[in-house]
Amino acid sequence: MSTSYKDLGLVNTKEMFAKAVEGGYAVPAYNFNNLEQLQAIVQACVESKSPVILQVSSGARKYANANLLRNMAKGAVEFAKELGCEIPIALHLDHGDTFELCKDCIDSGFSSVMIDGSHHSFEDNIALTKKVVEYAHAHGVTVEGELGVLAGVEDDVVAEKSHYTKPEEVIEFVTKTGCDSLAISIGTSHGANKFTPEQCTRNANGVLVPPPLRFDILEEIEAKLPGFPIVLHGSSSVPQEDVDTINKFGGALKDSVGIPEEQLRKAAKSAVCKINIDSDGRLAMTAAIRKVFVEKPGEFDPRKYLGPARDALKELYKHKNENVLGSAGKA
């Protein structure tokens, strides 16, 4: 028995992306695995009046249970109303790698899915993406495809090397698949260690400075696909204050570096209308929890350490919406 996303109060990404491309901002796509993350996302987006995409990875479905996640998304819609702002909310499968997984998500109420066939040949990627698009569109669900490979680790997605998207392939891919948005590789990367120290320079304070994003590739893709929604994965900025807090209170993060926020803001003003952020949220929560554990070693009530973690995450996401993505006030 399938469930329509419309019955859950969700929307697909079609109108979201059209408004974002026209308005020069990007819709935040925040991953969640548990209640506290979801509360923080909804509170931040209601307070900043931002549309939002709730992202669920294959790993999150295994961790939290698919039925629970779907009903949590429905609860998120009701929670936003309760907080006083009926923001557009989409439920999106992040890095789906098979038709069967995408179909299962569509049947269980997801309003958007990503089919990541970037590990296949160009021809096989087209065939797989097209198959997902045909099934999804029959149910009013939007589809994100991917060309190019991002390095790094995110849940079940692992790639040692990145491969930039080839602009000469994008028209054929989009035309033949019918996908609604396209994830591209221009130098972003998954995880909290997006680059090796050898790939970076160091500033006067010894802090790693990553190589700049390939805006030349983005501009070439924009020229070939004018107005078409572009997606950036692996776009966490890895705030050094959170890394420092984690390490101060017993962590062991070494050479963590992310994408500078000013580069993401520049990207958000282009055809990039969806920016994925996951690692930053993990860092903010971990920093807050480690701080409580060290400063209050006798604390054992989960609410007393997950509560501060949730609050830190909310503030991070409000900052992203208001100062990086430009999505605040666009709900």
C-alpha positions, 0 to 999 in steps of 0.5 A: 500500500503506497502513500502519497507525499501529498497526504503527509503535507509535503511538497515536491521540489519543482516550485521550490527550485523555480523560485530559487533560480529566479530569486538567486538563493539556494534551498537548504537540504539538511540531513536528519536521523533523529528527533533532535535534528528534525526539531532543530531544522524545523525551528530554524527554518520557521524562525528564518521563514525558509523553505527546506528539504529534509534529507534522508540517506539510505543509512538514516533509513536503516538507523531510524526505520523508514516508517518512523522517518516518514511519520517524523516528516509528517510531524515536521509539517504539523510542527511548523504549523504549530510554530506559526509558519507553514513553510514548504517542506520536501522529503528527499532521498539522498544518494539513492543508488538503485531503482528499488530503493528510489521506488520504495521511498516514492511508495512510502511518501517521499516527495523527491528522490536522488538517483546517484548513478555517477559510479556507473558509465555515462550510458548506464547512468542515463538508463538508470536515472531515466527509469527512476524518472519515469516511475517518479513522475508518474507519482508527481515526485521530482528526481535529482540526477548526478554527473561527476563524482565527489570524493569523501565519505558520507554514510554509505557513499565512499569515493577516494577521488573526485571527478569534475562534471564534464559540461559537454555531457550535461545537455544529453544527460538532462534531455535523455533522463528527464531529471528535474535537477542535476547534482554536479562536481565542482570541487565540493567533497563529503565529510569533515575532511574534504581535502588533504593538507597537500591540497590546501594552503595555510593562512598566517594562523596556520589554518588550512585554506581549501582550493577554490570551487571550479566556478568556471565549470559551473558557469559553463554548465549554466550556459548549456542549461540556462535556468536548470536547477543545479545541486551541490553536495558535500557543501559543509563549511566545517566551522573551526570553532566546532572542531576546536571545541570537539578537540578541546573536550576530548575529540580527535579531529585532525586537519578538518576543512570544509567549503568557505561560506563566501564561496557557497553564497556565490554559488547560491546566487547562480543556478545552484538552487539546492545546497546539501549540508550534513557534516556541519550539523554533526559537528555542531551537535558533537561539540555541544554534547562533548562540552556537557560531558566534560563540564558536567560528568555526572549528567546522565539525562539525555535531554540535558545533553541532547537539548543543548546540541539541538539548540546549537544545531538550530542556531547553525541552520538559521545562520546558514539560511540567513547568511549563506544560502539566502533562503531566509524570508523565501517560504 
